[in-house]
Every structure is written in C-alpha cells, then in structure tokens.
C-alpha cells in the first residue's frame, strides 16, 4: 500500500464510485454492494459516459443481483486500469496526474522521496532509468467492497416461492464480488452471519497460493478483540484467512453505531497490540490444518493488517495511532463527505454539512435494523419524515425492501420504516386500554424509523443527474459526530494534506482529543439508556449497565496512564486531557 489511510464505505451511495475517483492516485476506498438497483444505474451511467452500449441486467434475469454487482465491479476495474495506465505514461515535471500521485503520498514515503530526488537529477540516461523505475513502482489503490453481514433478506423466485439460500441478499452480493475480476477485499461489517461466512468456502479466490498470496481477501470490521477472535476462528477453521481487522469506534463513527458494553477505542487497540502475536499463532494453527484438509500446503503465512477508524480528526492523532499501537493504516470516512471530487453528496446537503453546528449530528433510533444510527438533523429525508407525520401519513413507500424484517402484522416481512408498518403499529398502540401513559413516546419511537434504502442512495443519483421524474429526492446521510469539527468544502489535496500534517484544516478549531470525544459519547449514551429503562429495569439490563460503567471507568484509568505517552502533543494539551478525564470520571461516578 502506498498510503497509510483508506476511505471506508460511506452509506449506500456516497462512495459507490469513489474508487473511480481516487484509485488511480494509489488511494484505497470501499464501495457498498448492498443496493444492486443503484449499482445497475451507476453501471449504465458510466457505460454511456464511455460511449459503450449498455445492456440492462433486469430482475427477470437469473441471479440478477450477483450479475449486476459483478458487471459493475468489472466495469470500474476496467475504468481504473485504463486511467492508471494513462497516468503511468504521463511525462514527469508537469502539473498532471502522475505529479499529483506523488504529491499526495505521505511525506515519509520512500517512493515520494525518491521521486523528489529524481526531479533534481540532470537529464540523461540515468534519469530516464529512474523515471521508468518510478513508473513501475506505483500501483493503484484497492477497489474494496462492503457487505453488512446481517442485511440478508431471503428472496422470491419468479413463481413467488422462496429462492435457495445462495440467492439471499448477502450471499448474492458476496457471489457478485467473488466472480468479479477484482483482486481486492470484501469487508464484513455489522456482526457475524455464519451462513454468509461459510459460503466463502465456495470460491477459490479466497484461498492462498503456496506463497500465501490471496487474490481476494476478507476484512472484518470489529469493535472489540473478543468478537474479532470468535469470527476469525470460525473462518480459519474453514480455511478462510482474515487479512485485516478493521477496528472501528463503537459510537464515534458514521453510519450504524454499536455501543457494545462501553468498550472504548484506546483499551480495545491496546488489547489488539498486546495479543496480536497470540491471536496470529492461534489462528494460523487452525488455518493450516483446514488448508491441509483441502489439499493446500503453505510455504509462507499470509499477512494480517490491523487498522483503525472512527473519529480521527488531526494528523497528530493519526500518527499517534499508527506509531503507538503499531497499526498499518487508519480510516478517514466522514471528512471526505466534504470533498466533492471524491464522494457523492448533493449540493444542498453539502452546504448543510459544511455549515452545520455540532447539535445537528446525533445518534438516533432511525434505522429499521433496530441498531443505533448516526443521523443528521438537517437532511432532507429527516425533514420529509417530519412533514409526513404532520400530514398524518407517517412512514415511507417501501420499494427496495433491503431492510424488511418485521412479521408482527404480516406473514411476509415488512420494513419498520414503511408506511404500511407504521400505520398498523400506531393503530394497535392507539387501541390499547387503558391508554398507556407514554403512548405519545411509543408512537414517536415508531415514526422515528427512516427509509435508508432510498435515502442513502439518492444523493448519488442527484449528483450524477440520474433522478427519474416523480422519484423521491429526499436525502438521508449518516456522518459521524467527528464531522462537526470540519467546516468547509475541501479538495482531495487539502484533505490528504491534512491527514499527513502538511496543512491543518482545523487550525482555528478548539477540539478535544478523539479519545475524549468518544468517551463523552459513551457517557451520554449510558445516561440516556439508563433514563429510558429506569421505569422497567430488569436484571439483565442492570448487569449490562454495571458492566458498561465498569468498562468506562477502566477506560478512563487507561487513558490517564496513556496521556504522558502522547508526546507528539504539547504539555498544555496533555494537561487539558487529564483535566477532561477527571471531569468525566466525576460525571460517571454520579450516574
């Protein structure tokens, strides 16, 4: 990898074609492969841009979901290979893409230093050789893809019968990636799906050659060591290697948020650092046996990377994470929503994000998945949700059905954000006798659910002029709370320069350390959750709260010992961190 950061998945549509925009510069990014309808429309868009004949893959085609995903991934692979090859051939010494490739590299990159030295060489054969060596040494960024493991709806065939397991949403998406021309990674997020994980065994690209090289890799997005090990062991026993553990903050991230039991990012990273070799050894033993049973003998073990993402905001934080915890890379997601050349954010939403105050970002119960969701109060989807409630027509039309799961009122699962479900549920609640004292709050909980299937794709359609007549133009967006510190619209060069410390986009902003920001989010979450359950607190929830508070207390103690080691910050910065930890400790004690 040329860079020490990647751009994680951003909703369904915000990073759907980000690889096309950044891979030629050596930057890896992640596209969601959940929404095959959006994927098919983006394939049509790019083929027409290229002057190629577009042949639709329709829902009448057998295995259409997997075929759409394969076709789109093959197309963007071809686009990137072509643009990268053109970049490689460009002359040095001009303000062009090959110069930008090297300019964007981290300052300490050996290849960047070699490039800068080459520019100062006198003309001649030796310089020409060095130029060619530099051209040969650069590589495009990875085109990685993301699946939310548990978004795995069963589908019906043309006759209305339930299709086989392999045609479920998640398995079909995996198959679409597995059969593509890509040599990259699939990120499994949002928990373990044994059926999906087992299905990996069916595709040769996930197995190594004798040197341990994998054509396609598996990345697990995790929030704690224990769950990471459980999932990795399940896969290792099947001969599937986890090439990267992508550690994400439970709450200080974009999209869906998983509070776990108050596991703070610092202590989680420390456990991975301390037990990394132990984990590798245990997994390797299982993996080798599984491969031998499949007739595969390894000469060299495959590599495993550990990376982190969620709430990183400054170059100092970025470098501390890499150096102190021995990480291979970091992930920067939400800040790239403010970089129009990289992500698909429509102009109206971009303006709102660039000028939003911190209270516009909040953790909500908006997701039909029943998982916390980072929401943005100023989004047009949120405004539309409130307008529909005011008109007495809460809920959304359910067109794509990716998140259907509820069978409370219907034999076939429906989505809790749908108008059908919300009307049925409100009718049920309103008929209760005696009337519950908190009926209004119960109804608010029903109508809080938001259509994410459409909302998280719409901005990509607007940005690329693909919206059809009478199609809903309301945009949902799920930035992490860290975005509140960024106020502006930036270029790719500015954001990458900020990550590597060459510019400071937050120079005029007073911002607490990322660990403090996350701790605040966890304490606030604990208080809200305890208030919500105060009237009906059962023993299981009481134990959860106790464990949650203990983990936060242990995390604060860990940070108190860590602060003196943050030597890339000033003494005043460290003193302020200690004071903030003391204040949070007192607040936690009062809960």
Secondary structure, 3 states (H helix, E strand, C coil): CCCCEEECCCCCCCCCCHHHHHHHHCCEEEEECCCHHHHHHHHHHHHHHCCCCCCCCCCCCCCHHHHHHHHHHHHHHHHHHHHHHHHHCCCCCCCCHHHHHHHHCCCCCHHHHHHHHHHCCCCCHHHHHHHHHHHHHCCCCCEEEEEECCCCCCCECCCCCECCHHHCHHHHHHHHHHCCCCCCEEEEECCCCHHHHHHHHHCHHHCECCCCCECCEEEEEECCHHHHHHHHHHHHCCCCCEEEEEEECCCCCCCEECCCCCCCHHHHHHHHHHHHHHHHHHHHHHHHHHHHHCCCCCCCCCCCEEEEECCCCCHHHHHHHHHHCCCCEEECCHHHHHCCCCCCCCHHHHHHHHCCCHHHEEEECCCCCCCEEEEECCCHHHHHHHHHHHCCCCCECCCCCCCCCECCCCCCCECCCEHHHHHHHHHHHHCCCCCCCCHHHHHHHHHCCCCHHHHHHHHHHHHCCCCCCCCCCCCCCCCCHHHHHCCCCCCHHHHHHHHCCCCCCCCCCCCCCHHHHHHHHHHHHHHHHHHHHCCCCCHHHHHHHHHHHHHHHHHHHHHHHHHCCCCCCCHHHHHHHHHHHHHHHHHHHHC
